[in-house]
């Protein structure tokens, strides 16, 4: 909601289109406004043109907000049809996310080995890499969600940054993106890392290791700022690259991409991976990670050849350009 409010306040209310009576709004007006935002028409806090432009992705997001608002106006009988439905907004192809980057298994091992000795947030990086959790899901964890004896983490909530106009940013908890909790199994090394982290937190203050305490809290037991966690990861990668200069530059979200990519590349079923990372369906996983699945067809062909390797072919079907065929009893 805070994001919707900010977009309307900054990218609609500050422009002439905001003065148009809702009944006179036509698709061409919205299209022209979007073009203004895309081509250097952004305005600053005082209403002056800055010469800066919005990305196609941001304009498409704004369009979705405007379209949803006008849909409500149609339902309320204020306008007969939704002008946003025929406005020309950036296409999904134009607004696609930046190129996805991830680490190979070797690169991930390099970083985690380095961070175990040099990063105070090593436990956070380890859990993100080992579970594929989103940033907010990690920050929303409490110790009651972590069963170290069984090696299970229950993802019940997400801690996200919220900015209201004129106020400092705050971190608030809500449900995970999927809207429902999920249980994720963690490996023994991650369990050991979390046990050590819990001991460290408890040594700072006993309450920090209690069931209701935030797993990855600050020195006062409060949520770490999500933006701060992202900055800290970027700084950790930069420091690690001093030792491993060939380490690929990835974002914090790249740890999630790394987790999924490594699992799919290793043959873990798509449905299992999809459930593990909280995608709404395996179709979402397949769409996002098509780059991994492209190689599956080659594997399928090789697997079939292996399964039928004992079946001999008649010379009738032998390719003359290939190696000599082994005759079968039928072809003799």
C-alpha positions in Angstrom: 0.0 0.0 0.0 2.8 2.4 0.9 4.4 1.6 -2.5 1.1 2.3 -4.3 0.7 5.6 -2.5 4.2 6.7 -3.3 3.8 5.9 -7.0 0.6 7.9 -7.3 1.9 10.8 -5.3 5.3 11.0 -7.2 4.4 9.9 -10.7 0.7 10.9 -11.1 -0.3 13.6 -8.7 2.7 15.8 -9.6 1.8 15.9 -13.3 -0.9 17.6 -15.4 -2.8 14.3 -16.0 -3.8 14.4 -12.3 -6.0 17.5 -13.1 -8.0 15.6 -15.8 -11.6 14.8 -14.6 -11.9 11.0 -14.4 -14.7 11.0 -16.9 -12.6 12.7 -19.6 -9.6 10.4 -19.2 -8.9 8.5 -22.4 -6.2 5.9 -23.3 -4.1 8.4 -25.4 -3.7 10.6 -22.3 -2.3 7.7 -20.3 0.0 6.7 -23.2 1.3 10.2 -23.5 2.0 10.3 -19.7 3.9 7.1 -19.8 6.0 8.3 -22.7 6.8 11.5 -20.7 8.1 9.4 -17.8 10.1 7.1 -20.1 11.8 9.9 -22.1 13.4 12.3 -19.5 10.2 13.8 -18.1 10.6 12.9 -14.5 10.1 15.7 -11.9 11.8 16.4 -8.7 10.4 17.1 -5.2 9.7 20.8 -6.2 8.0 19.8 -9.4 10.9 20.7 -11.7 12.0 18.5 -14.6 15.1 16.5 -13.8 15.8 15.1 -17.2 15.8 11.6 -15.8 13.7 8.8 -17.1 11.8 5.9 -15.5 12.7 2.4 -16.6 10.2 0.4 -18.6 9.8 -1.9 -15.7 8.9 1.0 -13.3 6.4 2.5 -15.8 4.7 -0.9 -16.3 4.4 -1.2 -12.6 2.8 2.3 -12.4 0.5 1.3 -15.2 -0.7 -1.8 -13.2 -1.5 0.5 -10.2 -3.4 3.0 -12.4 -5.3 0.2 -14.2 -6.4 -1.4 -10.9 -7.6 1.9 -9.5 -9.6 2.7 -12.7 -11.1 -0.8 -12.6 -12.6 0.0 -9.2 -13.9 3.3 -10.7 -15.7 1.2 -13.4 -17.1 -1.1 -10.8 -18.4 1.9 -8.8 -20.1 3.3 -11.9 -17.9 6.4 -12.1 -16.8 5.6 -15.6 -18.2 3.3 -18.3 -14.9 1.6 -19.2 -11.3 1.4 -18.1 -9.1 3.7 -20.2 -6.0 2.0 -19.0 -7.1 -1.2 -20.8 -6.3 0.4 -24.2 -3.3 2.6 -23.2 0.1 1.7 -24.6 2.3 0.7 -21.6 5.7 -1.0 -21.9 5.4 -4.6 -22.9 6.3 -7.5 -20.6 9.4 -8.0 -22.8 10.5 -4.4 -22.4 9.9 -4.5 -18.7 11.6 -7.8 -18.0 13.8 -8.1 -15.0 17.6 -7.4 -15.4 19.7 -10.4 -16.5 19.8 -13.0 -13.8 23.2 -13.9 -12.3 24.1 -16.8 -10.1 27.1 -18.7 -8.8 28.4 -22.1 -9.7 28.9 -24.6 -6.9 32.6 -23.8 -6.8 32.0 -20.0 -6.6 29.4 -20.5 -3.8 31.9 -22.7 -1.9 34.6 -20.0 -2.3 32.3 -17.3 -0.9 31.0 -19.3 2.0 34.4 -20.5 3.0 35.6 -16.9 2.9 32.6 -15.5 4.8 32.9 -18.1 7.6 36.1 -16.3 8.5 35.5 -12.7 7.5 31.8 -11.9 7.6 29.7 -11.4 10.8 26.7 -12.2 8.7 28.0 -15.6 7.5 25.0 -17.4 9.1 22.6 -15.3 7.1 24.5 -15.9 3.8 24.6 -19.7 4.6 20.9 -19.9 5.3 19.9 -17.9 2.1 22.2 -20.1 0.0 21.0 -23.4 1.5 17.3 -22.7 1.4 16.7 -20.2 -1.4 14.6 -18.0 0.9 13.8 -14.5 0.0 15.4 -11.6 1.9 12.2 -10.8 3.8 11.6 -14.4 4.7 15.1 -14.7 6.2 14.6 -11.4 8.2 11.2 -12.6 9.4 12.5 -15.8 11.0 12.2 -16.3 14.7 13.8 -19.1 16.7 10.4 -20.9 17.2 10.5 -21.3 13.4 13.8 -23.2 13.5 13.9 -26.8 14.6 17.6 -27.6 14.8 17.1 -31.1 16.1 15.0 -32.1 13.0 16.9 -29.8 10.6 13.7 -27.9 9.5 12.8 -24.2 9.0 9.2 -23.1 8.8 8.8 -20.0 6.7 5.8 -18.2 8.2 6.3 -14.5 7.5 8.3 -11.9 5.6 9.8 -8.7 7.0 9.7 -5.9 4.4 10.7 -2.2 4.4 7.8 0.2 4.4 8.1 4.0 3.7 5.3 6.3 4.4 5.6 9.9 3.1 7.3 12.1 5.6 8.3 9.3 7.9 11.4 7.2 8.4 11.4 3.8 6.8 10.2 1.0 9.0 10.3 -2.8 8.8 7.0 -4.6 9.1 6.1 -8.3 9.1 3.5 -9.9 6.9 2.8 -13.3 5.3 5.3 -14.7 2.8 4.8 -13.9 -0.9 3.0 -17.2 -1.5 0.6 -16.3 1.3 1.1 -19.6 3.1 3.8 -21.1 5.3 6.2 -23.8 4.0 8.7 -26.1 5.6 12.3 -26.3 4.3 14.8 -28.9 5.2 18.4 -27.8 5.9 21.6 -29.7 5.7 23.8 -30.6 8.7 26.4 -27.9 8.0 23.7 -25.2 8.0 22.3 -26.7 11.2 25.7 -26.4 12.8 26.1 -22.8 11.6 22.7 -21.9 13.0 23.5 -23.5 16.4 26.7 -21.5 16.6 24.8 -18.3 15.6 22.2 -19.0 18.3 24.9 -19.4 20.9 26.5 -16.1 19.8 23.1 -14.3 20.0 22.4 -15.7 23.4 25.8 -14.6 24.7 24.9 -11.0 23.8 21.6 -11.2 25.6 19.8 -14.3 26.8 16.5 -13.0 25.3 18.0 -13.1 21.8 18.0 -16.9 21.9 14.5 -17.3 23.1 11.7 -18.8 21.0 10.1 -15.4 20.0 13.4 -13.7 19.3 14.4 -12.6 15.7 17.0 -15.0 14.4 18.9 -12.4 12.4 18.2 -9.3 14.6 20.4 -6.3 15.3 22.3 -5.6 18.5 19.0 -4.5 20.1 17.0 -7.5 19.0 15.1 -5.7 16.3 14.9 -6.4 12.6 17.9 -5.7 10.5 17.0 -3.2 7.8 16.4 -5.2 4.5 18.3 -2.5 2.6 21.2 -2.7 5.0 21.3 -6.5 4.6 21.5 -6.0 0.8 24.3 -3.5 1.2 26.2 -5.7 3.5 26.1 -8.6 1.1 27.4 -6.4 -1.7 30.2 -5.2 0.5 31.0 -8.9 1.5 31.1 -9.9 -2.2 33.4 -7.0 -3.0 35.8 -8.0 -0.2 35.7 -11.7 -1.2 36.6 -10.7 -4.8 39.9 -9.4 -3.5 40.9 -13.0 -2.8 38.9 -14.5 -5.7 38.9 -11.9 -8.5 37.0 -14.1 -10.9 34.0 -14.5 -8.6 30.9 -13.5 -10.4 29.2 -10.3 -9.2 25.7 -11.2 -8.0 23.0 -9.5 -5.9 21.6 -10.8 -2.6 18.7 -12.2 -4.6 21.3 -14.0 -6.7 21.8 -16.4 -3.8 18.2 -17.5 -4.3 18.9 -17.9 -8.1 22.0 -19.9 -7.2 20.1 -22.3 -4.9 17.4 -23.0 -7.6 19.9 -23.3 -10.5 22.2 -25.7 -8.7 19.3 -27.9 -7.6 17.7 -28.0 -11.1 21.1 -28.6 -12.7 21.6 -31.6 -10.4 18.3 -33.2 -11.4 16.1 -32.3 -8.4 12.5 -32.5 -9.6 10.9 -29.1 -10.6 8.0 -29.6 -8.2 10.3 -30.2 -5.3 12.3 -27.1 -6.0 9.2 -25.0 -6.6 7.7 -26.0 -3.2 11.0 -25.5 -1.5 11.5 -21.9 -2.6 7.8 -20.9 -2.3 6.8 -20.5 -5.9 3.1 -20.5 -6.6 3.4 -23.4 -9.0 6.1 -25.4 -10.9 5.1 -23.4 -14.0 6.6 -20.3 -12.4 9.8 -22.1 -11.7 10.0 -23.4 -15.3 9.4 -19.9 -16.7 12.0 -18.2 -14.6 14.6 -20.9 -14.8 14.2 -21.9 -18.5 18.0 -21.4 -18.9 18.6 -24.4 -16.7 15.9 -26.6 -18.2 17.1 -26.0 -21.8 19.7 -28.7 -21.3 17.2 -31.2 -20.2 16.2 -32.2 -23.7 19.8 -33.3 -24.4 19.8 -35.3 -21.2 16.5 -36.9 -22.1 17.9 -38.0 -25.5 21.0 -39.4 -23.9 18.9 -41.2 -21.2 16.7 -42.8 -23.8 19.7 -44.0 -25.8 21.1 -45.5 -22.7 17.8 -47.3 -21.9 17.6 -48.8 -25.4 21.3 -49.4 -25.9 20.7 -53.1 -26.1 18.3 -52.9 -29.0 20.2 -53.6 -32.3 19.1 -51.9 -35.6 18.7 -53.5 -39.0 21.1 -52.5 -41.7 18.0 -51.2 -43.5 17.9 -48.3 -41.1 21.7 -47.7 -40.8 22.9 -44.2 -41.6 25.7 -44.7 -44.3 27.5 -41.6 -43.0 27.9 -43.0 -39.5 29.9 -45.9 -38.1 29.2 -49.4 -39.6 26.1 -50.9 -38.3 26.2 -54.2 -36.3 24.1 -56.7 -38.1 21.2 -58.3 -36.3 20.0 -61.9 -36.8 17.1 -60.6 -38.9 19.4 -58.7 -41.3 21.8 -61.6 -42.0 
